[in-house]
Amino acid sequence: MNKLWIYDVETMINMFEVTFLSYDTDEYYTFIIDENNNDRNKIIKFVKDKMLIGYNNKTFDKNTHYTLHVVSTYGCITIIQIA
């Protein structure tokens, strides 16, 4: 699987969505955490051993990059903590 992925995060008061697009191919994945979906474990599994390049990382997504790090490292975060 490709190591370099571009990602973008969208958040609302009760929803967290992250989409990863492969740098080398057209492959992409979208994960959602909200009251109906909990892709937390899928995110944890997906980001392991990958290099991530974030869209809007100097401002808003810098904080979500940290959130992805916490999720992938500790696996302990809730939708309330993300929002």
PyMOL commands that set and color helices and strands:
alter all, ss='L'
color gray80, all
select helices_A, chain A and resi 40-47+60-74+79-82
alter helices_A, ss='H'
color red, helices_A
select strands_A, chain A and resi 4-12+15-22+28-34+51-54
alter strands_A, ss='S'
color yellow, strands_A
deselect
rebuild
show_as cartoon
